[in-house]
Amino acid sequence: MKHKLLIIFLLGIFSLVIQEVSGQGTQSFCGTTGAFIVEPETGCAPMKVNLTNQMTNAESVTYSYNFDRKSTEPPKEADRSYELTYTYNNPGTYTILQYGSIKDVGGFTLCKDVTVKETRGPQAELIACTNGKVRVTLGDDAITKAYDVVTINWGEGSPQQVNLKTNTAPFFEHTYASAGNLPAITLKGSYTSALCNAEANTTTLKASAAQSLASIRVRVVEMMADGHATVTYDGMEGIETKLFIAKGDEAFTFTNKSGKTGGVQSASVSQLDPKAVYRFQLRSTDICGNVIESPVVSTIAVKQGSLSADEILSLEWENQPNTNGMVEYQLMRNGTVIFNTPDRLSYEDTDVKCGNTYEYKIVGIVENDVRSYSAPISLEPKTDVPGDITNALVTVNDANTISTKVELSGVGLTSEYNLIVERALLGSTNFELVSPANNQSLQWDDTNVNTSQSSYCYRFQYENACKMKSPSFSTPVCSILLTTSTPDIVWNPDAPFISTVGNYTLQQVDEAGNLANETPKGLSTNHTLDLASQSDFGYRIEAKSADGNFTSLSNLLNFRSEAILLIPDAFTPNGDAYNERFEVKAYFVKDFSMSIFSRWGEVIYHSDDIAEGWDGNFKTGKAPGGYYLYKIEATNATGEKVVKNGSFLLIR
């Protein structure tokens, strides 16, 4: 029956709430249509309240003794009560909800507040020293803060009253004349209205040892470039903490920086040398007069290292021992960590470029998350003037390509550079730039040449990333040009590398370009071919430097097995043993015949033997001086017939 009435009641309540708030949005379930009396409305914990219902003809009157005023919903079943009494054990402000219904009228609700005062004893920490000094620190808890006044009874003399609404002191101290057994120290809370003062309980404090100051410690030391250091540390409320400093391993001195505030603190010490190393320590005095020293934290000094090299920045750093161990050093460049180490004190930064300035800073990470920052330093990569190029080579690759190669050594060399290459025809001093802009290839191919027609000379100059050039161009080096004046082949003596030529080697290659034979030539620059024993072949010259470090090749000179006839244009059969016969030299021929005619067409000499020649005689007498005609017929190695006609002079 009660459940049925409750359902009817709730429907009535919802109907009433909807009617009251229609068009105004959802409102609290608390209404103004109920009526009941609460006794008492204010009291001391534990507080028992008695309710008197004033609603006539009401059905299913229900109460909730701890209702949320903001709620738009009726209380849950577990929070509903039909009882008219309730005891509040804990202090606070509570809302009592009454709700029910009246037949033919509808539902009703009403909320009233009751206040329950705190009566438990205040909380506090008592620290007692052996010299008779004590300190009471009131608790920052709800029980203590519920009172208006807390009275501290030191056990001798007048009690001390603390108004919690206006008090700003973090603690209260008292010194006893005798450091022996301390009297009982008690606390009692009270209200300015005097309500519940009699019911309030008294707290008897139990002394503890002096508080630990281990939490007072340096967290960060940062040295600035202008010579002032900022020390960030954790302080403790009411504890005087002084900052001390020592240069290197000297004794600590007071910086005149101190504080008594809790939480994160900061102190700045000026007029320091950012390149020197300092040690910092906190010294705190507890309430008993004991001086507690914090762990020592050292600054770090970073400087440019002793290593001097092109486009390498060398750094070194130092510090003094910290009380706690060093975890690692971090090297920062322009705000980014580029290197870390647990114990190294130097670093060579090779990832730098000429013309740029870099800012470096060392971060030392000490155990317990302590950090020490060095003052920043700005460095710019340096370089020396590069020397002249002393090792270079040119070699012929093919008919239109000469390959150049340079070896670099000495100072002034940087990661980026411009290798300047100039070219001139052999014998000319008109060198022209042939390398591209910002050429960074030590092996560069010149493809705008004709290696079978000309020899080319090259010279080189080095320009580093700092725009510093070698003082002058290198000694010119020239390609080897191999030419022929059958049966001789010759080549220019100009060295294809800066160092001197050690030796030449004549290389014979087959049609596929494979090496078939080699002939050492020493320092000679010519060679006579044995054409009679050759067929198809090619020649090139290989030059080696005297130090054995370089090898250069000439152009390839090709010969074919086509008939070669070397015919003199005069001879002198005068008995001086020189040029006594008219002799034809023939190469790459199988059959040979030669006829000599007078200028009237008469045959005066004929031979089928290439080894024979005309001695200038006709029949039994000497032929007169003058011009004679010849006709030579030969067959080459491939069977093709070759005919040569011409004239020559016989000189008497």
C-alpha positions in Angstrom: 0.0 0.0 0.0 2.8 2.4 0.9 4.6 1.8 -2.4 1.4 2.5 -4.3 0.9 5.8 -2.4 4.6 6.7 -3.0 4.2 6.3 -6.7 1.1 8.5 -6.7 3.0 11.0 -4.6 6.0 11.1 -6.9 3.8 11.6 -9.9 2.2 14.5 -8.0 5.6 16.0 -7.2 6.8 15.8 -10.8 3.6 17.4 -11.9 4.1 20.2 -9.4 7.7 20.7 -10.4 6.8 20.8 -14.1 4.1 23.4 -13.4 6.4 25.5 -11.4 9.3 25.5 -13.8 7.5 25.4 -17.1 9.3 27.8 -19.5 12.1 28.4 -17.0 14.4 25.4 -17.4 15.0 22.6 -14.8 15.1 23.7 -11.1 16.0 22.0 -7.8 13.8 19.3 -6.4 13.6 21.5 -3.2 10.3 23.4 -3.2 8.4 25.8 -0.8 5.1 24.0 -0.5 6.0 21.7 2.5 6.0 22.6 6.2 8.0 21.1 9.1 10.0 22.2 12.2 13.6 21.2 12.9 15.0 21.3 16.4 17.8 22.2 16.8 18.8 24.0 13.6 22.4 24.5 14.9 24.2 22.3 17.4 27.3 20.4 18.4 28.5 17.2 17.0 27.1 14.6 17.5 23.8 16.4 17.1 20.4 14.8 17.2 17.6 16.6 15.3 13.8 16.2 15.9 11.3 16.9 13.1 7.6 18.0 13.5 5.5 17.6 10.4 3.1 20.5 9.9 1.4 19.3 6.7 -2.3 18.5 7.3 -3.9 15.4 5.6 -0.5 14.6 4.1 0.2 11.1 2.8 3.5 9.3 2.7 5.5 12.1 4.2 9.2 11.2 3.5 12.5 12.8 4.6 16.0 12.8 3.3 18.5 14.1 5.9 21.5 14.8 3.6 20.0 16.0 0.4 21.8 17.9 -2.4 20.0 21.2 -2.8 21.0 21.4 -6.5 19.5 18.0 -7.4 16.5 18.0 -9.7 15.7 14.4 -8.9 14.0 12.9 -5.8 16.4 11.1 -3.4 17.3 7.5 -4.0 15.5 4.9 -2.0 18.4 4.3 0.3 18.4 8.0 1.3 14.6 8.1 2.1 13.4 7.9 5.7 10.0 8.1 7.4 11.6 8.7 10.8 11.3 12.1 12.5 14.7 11.9 14.3 18.3 11.7 13.0 21.8 12.0 14.5 24.6 13.9 12.7 28.0 12.5 14.0 30.2 14.8 11.9 30.3 18.6 11.6 29.0 20.3 8.6 26.0 22.0 7.0 23.3 19.5 5.9 20.0 19.9 4.0 16.8 18.1 5.2 14.2 17.4 2.4 10.6 16.9 3.2 8.3 15.7 0.5 4.8 14.0 0.2 1.4 14.6 -1.2 -2.2 15.6 -0.2 -5.2 14.0 -1.8 -6.9 16.1 -4.5 -4.2 18.8 -3.9 -0.9 17.3 -5.2 2.7 16.9 -4.1 4.7 19.2 -1.8 8.5 19.6 -1.0 10.5 21.8 1.4 14.2 21.9 2.2 15.8 23.3 5.4 19.4 23.5 6.4 21.0 22.5 9.8 24.5 23.3 11.0 26.6 20.9 13.0 29.6 22.4 14.8 33.0 20.7 15.2 33.8 19.5 18.6 36.9 17.4 18.0 40.2 18.7 19.3 42.4 20.8 16.9 45.3 19.2 15.2 48.9 20.4 15.5 52.6 19.3 15.3 54.8 19.8 18.4 58.6 19.8 18.1 60.6 19.9 21.3 64.3 20.7 21.6 66.7 19.6 24.3 67.3 23.3 25.2 63.7 23.8 26.3 62.4 25.4 23.1 59.2 24.1 21.6 57.3 24.9 18.4 53.6 24.3 17.7 52.5 24.3 14.1 48.7 24.3 13.8 47.3 21.8 11.3 46.0 22.9 7.9 43.0 20.4 8.3 39.3 20.8 8.3 39.0 20.1 12.0 41.3 22.8 13.1 40.1 25.3 10.5 36.5 24.8 11.7 37.1 26.8 14.8 37.4 30.6 15.1 40.0 30.5 17.9 42.5 27.9 19.0 43.9 28.3 22.5 47.4 26.9 23.2 48.0 26.1 26.8 51.8 25.9 27.3 51.4 24.5 30.8 52.9 27.5 32.5 51.8 31.1 32.5 49.0 32.5 30.4 47.5 30.5 27.5 48.0 31.8 24.0 44.9 32.4 21.8 45.2 32.3 18.1 42.5 33.8 15.9 42.4 31.5 12.9 40.4 34.1 10.9 43.2 36.7 11.1 46.3 34.8 12.0 49.2 34.6 9.4 51.9 33.1 11.6 52.9 29.7 10.4 53.9 28.5 13.9 54.2 29.4 17.6 57.2 29.0 19.8 57.7 28.9 23.6 60.8 28.4 25.6 60.8 26.8 29.0 63.2 27.9 31.7 64.0 24.3 32.4 64.9 21.9 29.7 63.8 18.9 31.8 60.4 17.3 31.7 58.0 19.5 29.7 54.5 20.1 31.0 51.6 18.9 29.0 50.8 21.3 26.1 47.1 21.3 25.1 45.0 22.8 22.3 41.3 23.7 22.5 39.1 25.2 19.8 36.3 27.7 20.4 33.7 29.8 18.5 33.1 33.5 18.8 29.3 32.7 19.4 30.3 30.6 22.4 28.0 27.8 21.0 29.6 24.3 21.5 32.6 25.8 23.4 31.8 23.7 26.4 31.4 20.6 24.2 34.7 21.1 22.3 37.4 18.5 23.1 40.9 19.2 24.2 44.0 17.9 22.3 47.1 17.0 24.3 50.2 17.3 22.0 52.9 14.7 21.9 56.4 16.0 21.2 58.4 14.8 18.3 62.0 15.3 17.3 63.1 18.3 15.3 61.7 18.2 11.8 63.9 16.9 9.0 65.3 19.5 6.7 66.3 17.0 4.0 63.8 18.5 1.6 65.8 21.8 1.6 68.1 21.3 -1.3 69.5 22.9 -4.5 67.5 21.9 -7.6 69.1 24.0 -10.4 72.3 26.1 -10.7 72.6 28.2 -13.9 75.5 30.3 -14.8 74.9 33.3 -17.1 77.2 34.8 -19.7 77.2 38.1 -17.8 78.7 36.5 -14.7 75.7 36.0 -12.4 74.4 32.7 -11.2 70.8 31.8 -10.5 70.3 29.1 -7.8 66.8 27.5 -7.6 66.1 25.6 -4.4 63.4 24.1 -2.2 62.8 26.0 1.0 60.8 25.3 4.1 58.3 27.6 5.7 59.8 29.3 8.8 63.2 27.7 8.4 65.9 30.2 7.7 68.0 29.0 4.8 71.2 30.7 3.7 73.1 30.4 0.4 76.8 29.8 0.6 79.4 29.8 -2.3 83.0 28.6 -2.8 85.2 29.2 -5.7 87.0 26.0 -6.9 88.0 24.1 -3.8 88.2 27.2 -1.5 86.2 27.6 1.7 82.5 28.4 1.6 81.4 32.0 2.3 77.9 33.5 2.9 76.4 35.2 -0.2 74.1 37.4 1.9 71.2 35.6 0.2 68.7 33.9 2.6 65.0 33.2 3.1 62.4 31.6 5.4 59.7 30.8 2.7 58.6 27.4 1.8 58.3 26.0 -1.8 60.5 26.7 -4.8 62.8 29.7 -4.1 65.4 31.5 -6.3 68.5 33.5 -5.4 70.9 35.3 -7.8 74.6 35.9 -7.1 76.3 38.4 -9.3 79.9 39.5 -10.2 81.1 36.0 -10.9 83.5 34.8 -13.6 81.5 32.6 -16.0 84.6 30.8 -17.0 85.4 29.8 -13.4 83.9 26.9 -11.3 81.9 27.6 -8.2 80.2 25.4 -5.6 76.9 26.2 -3.9 75.5 24.9 -0.7 72.4 25.7 1.5 72.7 25.9 5.3 69.5 25.9 7.2 68.9 26.3 11.0 66.1 24.2 12.5 64.1 25.4 15.5 66.6 23.8 17.9 69.5 25.8 16.5 71.0 22.9 14.5 72.6 23.9 11.2 71.9 21.5 8.5 74.0 21.5 5.3 72.4 20.6 1.9 74.3 18.6 -0.7 76.9 20.6 -2.7 76.2 21.5 -6.3 79.0 22.7 -8.6 78.7 24.9 -11.6 80.2 23.9 -14.9 82.6 26.0 -17.0 82.8 25.3 -20.8 85.5 26.6 -23.1 87.0 26.1 -26.5 89.3 23.1 -26.6 92.9 22.9 -27.5 92.3 21.0 -30.8 92.5 23.3 -33.8 91.3 21.9 -37.1 89.4 23.0 -40.1 85.6 23.2 -39.5 85.9 21.3 -36.2 84.9 23.0 -32.9 86.6 21.5 -29.9 85.1 21.9 -26.5 86.2 21.2 -23.0 84.4 21.6 -19.7 85.2 21.2 -16.0 83.4 21.2 -12.6 84.1 20.4 -9.0 82.7 17.2 -7.3 79.1 17.3 -6.3 77.9 15.7 -3.1 75.7 13.3 -5.1 77.0 11.5 -8.1 77.0 12.8 -11.7 74.5 11.0 -13.9 75.6 12.5 -17.2 76.8 15.6 -19.1 74.7 16.9 -22.0 76.2 19.2 -24.6 73.7 21.5 -26.2 74.3 23.3 -29.4 71.8 26.1 -30.3 69.4 24.7 -27.7 69.5 21.0 -28.9 71.4 18.2 -27.2 74.0 16.8 -29.6 76.1 14.7 -27.2 75.8 13.1 -23.8 78.3 11.2 -21.7 78.6 10.0 -18.1 82.2 11.0 -17.7 83.9 12.6 -20.7 85.0 16.2 -20.4 85.6 17.1 -24.0 84.0 16.8 -27.5 84.9 17.6 -31.1 81.9 18.9 -33.1 82.4 18.1 -36.7 78.9 19.0 -37.8 79.7 22.7 -38.2 80.1 25.0 -41.2 82.3 28.0 -41.9 80.5 31.3 -41.7 78.1 30.2 -38.9 78.2 30.9 -35.2 77.2 28.2 -32.7 76.2 28.6 -29.1 77.2 25.8 -26.7 76.1 25.0 -23.2 76.8 22.1 -20.9 74.1 20.6 -18.7 75.2 18.4 -15.8 72.5 16.1 -14.5 73.2 15.1 -10.9 71.5 12.3 -8.9 68.0 13.2 -7.5 67.2 15.3 -10.6 69.6 18.2 -9.9 70.8 20.2 -12.8 73.7 22.5 -13.4 73.9 24.7 -16.5 77.1 26.3 -17.7 77.2 29.8 -19.1 76.8 29.7 -22.9 79.8 30.3 -25.2 79.6 31.3 -28.9 82.1 29.8 -31.3 82.7 30.2 -35.0 84.6 27.5 -37.0 88.0 28.7 -38.1 90.3 27.6 -40.9 93.8 28.3 -42.2 94.6 29.5 -45.7 94.8 26.3 -47.8 98.1 25.5 -49.4 98.7 25.1 -53.1 97.7 21.8 -54.6 100.7 19.5 -54.9 99.1 16.3 -56.1 97.2 16.2 -59.4 96.8 13.9 -62.4 95.3 14.0 -65.9 94.7 10.9 -68.0 92.9 10.3 -71.3 89.7 8.2 -71.0 88.5 8.2 -74.6 88.5 10.4 -77.7 86.5 13.1 -76.0 87.2 12.8 -72.3 90.1 13.6 -70.1 89.8 12.7 -66.4 91.4 14.9 -63.8 92.1 13.9 -60.3 93.3 16.0 -57.3 94.5 14.8 -53.9 94.2 17.3 -51.0 96.4 17.5 -48.0 97.5 20.1 -45.5 95.5 22.7 -43.6 92.5 24.8 -44.7 90.4 21.9 -45.9 86.7 22.1 -45.2 83.7 19.8 -45.8 82.4 22.1 -48.5 84.7 23.7 -51.1 85.1 24.8 -54.7 87.8 23.0 -56.8 88.7 25.4 -59.6 89.9 23.7 -62.8 91.3 25.7 -65.7 92.4 24.4 -69.1 94.7 25.5 -71.9 96.1 24.0 -75.1 99.6 22.6 -74.7 102.0 25.5 -75.3 99.4 28.2 -74.6 99.2 30.4 -71.5 95.6 31.3 -72.0 94.0 29.2 -69.3 90.2 29.3 -69.1 87.8 28.1 -66.4 86.2 24.7 -67.3 84.9 23.4 -63.9 81.3 24.2 -62.8 80.5 26.6 -60.0 81.1 25.2 -56.5 82.8 22.1 -57.9 83.2 19.6 -55.1 84.5 16.7 -57.2 88.1 15.8 -56.8 87.7 13.5 -59.8 86.3 15.7 -62.6 85.9 14.7 -66.3 86.4 17.2 -69.1 84.3 16.1 -72.0 84.9 19.0 -74.3 88.2 17.9 -75.8 89.6 16.0 -78.8 92.3 13.8 -77.4 93.5 12.5 -80.8 94.3 16.0 -82.1 95.5 18.0 -79.1 97.2 17.9 -75.7 95.6 19.9 -73.0 97.1 21.3 -69.8 95.2 21.8 -66.6 95.8 23.7 -63.4 93.9 23.7 -60.1 93.1 26.0 -57.2 91.3 25.2 -53.9 88.7 27.5 -52.3 87.3 26.4 -48.9 84.0 27.1 -47.3 85.4 30.2 -45.6 86.1 31.7 -49.1 89.8 31.3 -48.6 91.8 30.2 -51.7 95.2 28.6 -52.0 97.7 31.3 -52.8 98.2 30.3 -56.5 97.2 27.7 -59.1 99.0 24.4 -59.1 101.8 23.5 -61.5 100.1 22.7 -64.9 99.7 19.1 -65.8 99.2 18.0 -69.4 97.5 15.1 -71.2 99.8 12.8 -73.2 99.2 13.2 -77.0 100.5 10.2 -79.0 101.1 10.9 -82.7 102.8 9.0 -85.6 105.2 9.6 -88.4 105.3 6.1 -89.7 107.1 4.0 -88.6 107.8 6.3 -85.6 105.3 7.3 -82.9 106.1 10.2 -80.6 104.5 11.8 -77.5 104.9 15.1 -75.7 107.3 15.2 -72.7 105.0 17.4 -70.6 104.2 15.7 -67.3 100.6 14.5 -66.8 101.0 15.0 -63.0 102.7 17.5 -60.8 105.4 15.2 -59.7 108.1 14.1 -62.2 107.7 11.3 -64.6 109.3 8.1 -63.4 109.0 6.1 -66.7 106.9 5.6 -69.8 105.6 2.2 -71.1 104.3 1.6 -74.6 101.2 -0.5 -74.4 99.9 -2.5 -77.4 96.2 -3.3 -77.3 94.0 -5.4 -79.5 90.8 -4.4 -81.2 88.8 -5.2 -78.0 91.0 -2.8 -76.0 92.7 -5.6 -74.1 96.4 -5.2 -73.3 98.4 -7.4 -75.6 102.0 -6.3 -75.0 104.1 -3.8 -73.1 107.4 -2.2 -74.0 109.3 -0.2 -71.3 110.5 3.1 -72.7 112.2 4.7 -69.7 112.1 8.5 -70.2 112.2 8.3 -74.0 109.4 10.1 -75.9 109.4 8.2 -79.2 109.3 4.6 -80.5 109.9 3.0 -83.9 107.4 0.4 -84.9 108.3 -2.9 -86.6 105.4 -2.6 -89.1 106.5 -5.6 -91.1 105.6 -7.9 -88.2 102.3 -6.2 -87.3 98.7 -6.6 -88.4 95.8 -4.7 -86.8 96.8 -3.1 -83.5 96.6 0.0 -81.4 99.1 1.9 -79.2 99.0 4.1 -76.1 101.5 5.4 -73.6 101.3 4.8 -69.9 103.2 7.2 -67.7 104.0 6.6 -64.0 105.1 9.2 -61.6 108.5 9.0 -59.9 106.9 8.4 -56.5 104.7 5.7 -57.9 101.5 7.4 -56.8 100.1 8.3 -60.1 99.5 6.6 -63.5 98.3 8.5 -66.7 97.3 7.2 -70.1 97.6 8.8 -73.5 95.1 8.7 -76.4 94.8 5.5 -78.3 96.6 5.4 -81.7 95.2 2.8 -84.0 96.9 1.2 -87.0 95.3 -1.0 -89.6 96.8 -3.7 -92.0 96.5 -1.4 -95.0 99.4 -1.4 -97.5 102.0 1.3 -96.5 104.6 2.3 -99.2 107.4 4.6 -98.2 108.9 5.9 -101.5 111.9 8.3 -101.5 111.8 11.4 -103.8 115.6 11.4 -104.5 118.8 9.4 -104.1 122.5 10.0 -104.6 124.6 7.0 -105.9 127.9 8.8 -105.5 129.8 6.3 -103.5 129.6 8.0 -100.1 127.7 5.0 -98.7 124.7 7.2 -97.9 121.4 7.1 -99.9 123.2 5.0 -102.6 120.1 3.2 -103.9 116.5 4.0 -104.7 114.8 1.7 -102.1 111.1 1.4 -101.4 109.9 0.3 -98.0 106.6 -1.6 -98.1 104.5 -2.8 -95.2 101.5 -5.1 -95.1 102.0 -6.3 -98.7 102.1 -9.9 -100.1 103.1 -9.4 -103.8 105.4 -6.6 -105.0 106.7 -5.4 -108.3 108.5 -2.1 -109.3 109.4 -0.7 -112.7 111.5 2.4 -113.3 111.2 4.3 -116.6 113.2 7.0 -118.3 111.4 10.1 -119.1 110.8 8.7 -122.6 109.0 5.7 -121.2 111.8 3.2 -121.6 112.0 0.5 -118.8 115.4 0.8 -117.3 114.9 -1.3 -114.1 112.4 -3.9 -112.9 112.2 -6.0 -109.7 109.7 -8.3 -107.9 111.7 -8.3 -104.7 111.0 -5.6 -102.3 114.3 -6.1 -100.7 116.2 -5.0 -103.9 116.6 -1.4 -105.0 117.9 0.4 -108.1 121.6 1.4 -107.9 121.4 4.1 -110.6 123.0 2.0 -113.4 121.4 1.2 -116.8 122.7 -1.9 -118.7 126.5 -1.5 -118.3 126.8 2.2 -117.6 125.7 4.8 -115.2 122.3 6.4 -115.8 122.6 10.2 -116.2 121.2 12.4 -113.4 117.7 13.8 -113.7 114.1 12.8 -113.1 112.8 9.2 -113.6 109.4 7.6 -113.3 108.3 4.7 -111.3 105.3 2.3 -111.2 104.7 0.1 -108.1 102.1 -2.6 -107.9 101.4 -4.5 -104.7 98.8 -6.6 -103.0 97.9 -5.9 -99.4 97.1 -8.4 -96.6 93.4 -8.6 -97.6 94.2 -9.3 -101.4 93.4 -5.8 -102.5 95.7 -4.4 -105.4 97.6 -1.2 -104.7 99.2 0.8 -107.6 101.5 3.8 -107.0 102.9 6.0 -109.8 105.4 8.9 -109.4 108.7 10.4 -110.1 112.0 10.9 -108.3 115.3 12.6 -108.8 118.7 10.9 -109.4 121.5 13.2 -108.3 125.1 12.8 -109.6 
